[in-house]
């Protein structure tokens, strides 16, 4: 299972969903789906934009947990 830790990073960096969505260039609805682990895929361009805006590495956002 792949888990996203976007919610934790957003809290740590005091950034709102709407502000981050605007900076990344995606809709708040799509960012909410990412934040709530409701996605099946994530574009590298979106991952790159999230890392740029949150000043983090992909491993800070994504975790693999064996079933």
N, CA, C and O of each residue as an XYZ file, in Angstrom:
268
protein
N       0.835     -1.170      0.000
C       0.000      0.000      0.000
C       0.890      1.246      0.000
O       1.883      1.320      0.723
N       0.513      2.208     -0.818
C       1.217      3.488     -0.873
C       0.392      4.519     -0.097
O      -0.802      4.682     -0.349
N       1.024      5.200      0.832
C       0.359      6.227      1.631
C       0.945      7.595      1.320
O       2.153      7.744      1.140
N       0.077      8.582      1.260
C       0.510      9.957      1.066
C       0.479     10.662      2.413
O      -0.463     10.483      3.186
N       1.500     11.459      2.699
C       1.583     12.208      3.944
C       1.447     13.707      3.686
O       2.021     14.527      4.403
N       0.689     14.047      2.664
C       0.499     15.447      2.306
C      -0.179     16.224      3.430
O       0.177     17.371      3.701
N      -1.152     15.599      4.080
C      -1.866     16.290      5.158
C      -0.917     16.719      6.275
O      -1.018     17.834      6.786
N      -0.009     15.845      6.648
C       0.958     16.147      7.715
C       1.885     17.294      7.304
O       2.140     18.207      8.089
N       2.383     17.238      6.076
C       3.291     18.289      5.605
C       2.584     19.636      5.486
O       3.183     20.677      5.753
N       1.328     19.619      5.092
C       0.581     20.870      4.991
C       0.404     21.505      6.368
O       0.511     22.723      6.507
N       0.137     20.694      7.377
C      -0.006     21.208      8.749
C       1.336     21.748      9.247
O       1.399     22.835      9.821
N       2.406     20.983      9.024
C       3.732     21.408      9.487
C       4.172     22.723      8.862
O       4.866     23.521      9.491
N       3.758     22.939      7.610
C       4.197     24.136      6.890
C       3.143     25.240      6.869
O       3.324     26.270      6.219
N       2.053     25.020      7.578
C       0.988     26.020      7.722
C       0.492     26.524      6.367
O       0.398     27.730      6.137
N       0.178     25.589      5.480
C      -0.316     25.944      4.154
C      -1.722     25.358      3.986
O      -1.986     24.220      4.374
N      -2.612     26.159      3.402
C      -3.987     25.696      3.199
C      -4.100     24.914      1.894
O      -3.253     25.017      1.007
N      -5.151     24.146      1.806
C      -5.416     23.343      0.621
C      -5.563     24.235     -0.604
O      -4.978     23.956     -1.650
N      -6.343     25.306     -0.478
C      -6.570     26.187     -1.630
C      -5.295     26.897     -2.065
O      -5.040     27.023     -3.263
N      -4.496     27.359     -1.121
C      -3.241     28.036     -1.472
C      -2.287     27.078     -2.166
O      -1.683     27.426     -3.180
N      -2.148     25.867     -1.623
C      -1.234     24.895     -2.221
C      -1.725     24.467     -3.599
O      -0.926     24.338     -4.526
N      -3.017     24.248     -3.742
C      -3.571     23.869     -5.050
C      -3.270     24.938     -6.092
O      -2.906     24.626     -7.225
N      -3.422     26.186     -5.706
C      -3.150     27.296     -6.621
C      -1.679     27.335     -7.023
O      -1.359     27.531     -8.195
N      -0.792     27.150     -6.063
C       0.648     27.188     -6.343
C       1.105     25.998     -7.188
O       2.007     26.124     -8.016
N       0.471     24.836     -6.970
C       0.851     23.620     -7.700
C       0.210     23.587     -9.087
O       0.739     22.965    -10.008
N      -0.929     24.259     -9.229
C      -1.593     24.298    -10.528
C      -2.596     23.189    -10.733
O      -2.814     22.754    -11.864
N      -3.218     22.717     -9.652
C      -4.278     21.721     -9.761
C      -5.483     22.230     -8.975
O      -5.376     23.182     -8.202
N      -6.622     21.591     -9.179
C      -7.827     22.025     -8.490
C      -7.766     21.619     -7.017
O      -7.116     20.633     -6.670
N      -8.434     22.369     -6.164
C      -8.506     21.970     -4.759
C      -9.121     20.572     -4.588
O      -8.727     19.828     -3.690
N     -10.070     20.221     -5.435
C     -10.685     18.887     -5.357
C      -9.661     17.793     -5.626
O      -9.639     16.780     -4.928
N      -8.813     17.989     -6.634
C      -7.787     16.980     -6.934
C      -6.733     16.923     -5.833
O      -6.261     15.842     -5.482
N      -6.362     18.071     -5.290
C      -5.395     18.079     -4.199
C      -5.984     17.389     -2.970
O      -5.271     16.688     -2.251
N      -7.255     17.581     -2.730
C      -7.923     16.910     -1.613
C      -7.895     15.404     -1.788
O      -7.703     14.672     -0.817
N      -8.085     14.931     -3.011
C      -8.017     13.484     -3.281
C      -6.618     12.950     -2.991
O      -6.474     11.858     -2.439
N      -5.595     13.702     -3.354
C      -4.219     13.293     -3.060
C      -4.012     13.248     -1.549
O      -3.473     12.279     -1.013
N      -4.442     14.298     -0.877
C      -4.265     14.435      0.575
C      -4.943     13.300      1.337
O      -4.446     12.853      2.370
N      -6.078     12.840      0.820
C      -6.858     11.804      1.498
C      -6.621     10.394      0.958
O      -7.417      9.489      1.206
N      -5.520     10.211      0.216
C      -5.147      8.888     -0.314
C      -6.252      8.265     -1.165
O      -6.503      7.063     -1.073
N      -6.904      9.067     -1.980
C      -7.987      8.587     -2.840
C      -7.575      8.572     -4.306
O      -8.418      8.720     -5.192
N      -6.284      8.393     -4.565
C      -5.789      8.418     -5.938
C      -5.185      7.071     -6.296
O      -4.763      6.308     -5.427
N      -5.150      6.793     -7.603
C      -4.505      5.585     -8.119
C      -3.190      5.901     -8.803
O      -2.364      5.016     -9.025
N      -3.003      7.171     -9.136
C      -1.789      7.584     -9.845
C      -1.488      9.038     -9.498
O      -2.367      9.798     -9.092
N      -0.221      9.399     -9.669
C       0.218     10.766     -9.418
C       1.252     11.120    -10.477
O       2.261     10.429    -10.620
N       1.006     12.182    -11.210
C       1.957     12.610    -12.237
C       3.240     13.099    -11.584
O       3.214     13.731    -10.528
N       4.346     12.802    -12.217
C       5.630     13.293    -11.701
C       5.650     14.813    -11.667
O       6.255     15.397    -10.769
N       5.005     15.461    -12.620
C       4.995     16.931    -12.625
C       4.257     17.464    -11.392
O       4.650     18.489    -10.835
N       3.206     16.789    -10.967
C       2.482     17.183     -9.757
C       3.328     16.908     -8.528
O       3.400     17.740     -7.623
N       3.966     15.753     -8.488
C       4.847     15.410     -7.375
C       5.987     16.430     -7.270
O       6.331     16.875     -6.175
N       6.558     16.787     -8.398
C       7.640     17.770     -8.414
C       7.160     19.120     -7.887
O       7.853     19.764     -7.100
N       5.980     19.546     -8.320
C       5.434     20.829     -7.872
C       5.140     20.805     -6.373
O       5.390     21.793     -5.682
N       4.615     19.694     -5.864
C       4.365     19.569     -4.425
C       5.671     19.657     -3.648
O       5.748     20.351     -2.634
N       6.687     18.960     -4.115
C       7.994     18.992     -3.443
C       8.590     20.393     -3.471
O       9.169     20.845     -2.483
N       8.449     21.071     -4.590
C       8.973     22.442     -4.707
C       8.272     23.368     -3.713
O       8.931     24.108     -2.983
N       6.960     23.330     -3.685
C       6.195     24.246     -2.840
C       6.310     23.918     -1.355
O       6.293     24.822     -0.520
N       6.428     22.632     -1.016
C       6.523     22.225      0.388
C       7.974     22.090      0.854
O       8.238     21.784      2.017
N       8.911     22.325     -0.074
C      10.343     22.208      0.226
C      10.652     20.875      0.902
O      11.170     20.819      2.017
N      10.311     19.796      0.177
C      10.523     18.452      0.709
C      11.005     17.523     -0.402
O      11.131     17.926     -1.558
N      11.269     16.295     -0.035
C      11.657     15.254     -0.975
C      10.456     14.340     -1.212
O       9.565     14.282     -0.364
N      10.401     13.616     -2.348
C       9.282     12.708     -2.589
C       9.053     11.717     -1.440
O       7.910     11.378     -1.133
N      10.114     11.265     -0.820
C       9.983     10.326      0.293
C       9.315     10.919      1.515
O       8.827     10.184      2.373
N       9.284     12.252      1.607
C       8.567     12.900      2.699
C       7.061     12.839      2.470
O       6.281     12.890      3.422
N       6.655     12.730      1.214
C       5.245     12.701      0.847
C       4.681     11.294      0.722
O       3.506     11.062      1.006
N       5.522     10.357      0.297
C       5.050      9.021     -0.071
C       5.710      7.971      0.812
O       6.912      8.023      1.073
N       4.898      7.014      1.267
C       5.409      5.908      2.068
C       4.835      4.598      1.532
O       3.656      4.529      1.186
N       5.662      3.572      1.464
C       5.203      2.237      1.089
C       5.025      1.412      2.341
O       5.946      1.299      3.150
N       3.844      0.831      2.512
C       3.570     -0.069      3.641
C       3.155     -1.405      3.069
O       2.159     -1.484      2.350
N       3.901     -2.466      3.373
C       3.501     -3.789      2.904
C       2.132     -4.168      3.477
O       1.771     -3.770      4.585
N       1.396     -4.933      2.707
C       0.077     -5.399      3.186
C       0.190     -6.337      4.344
O      -0.824     -6.813      4.855
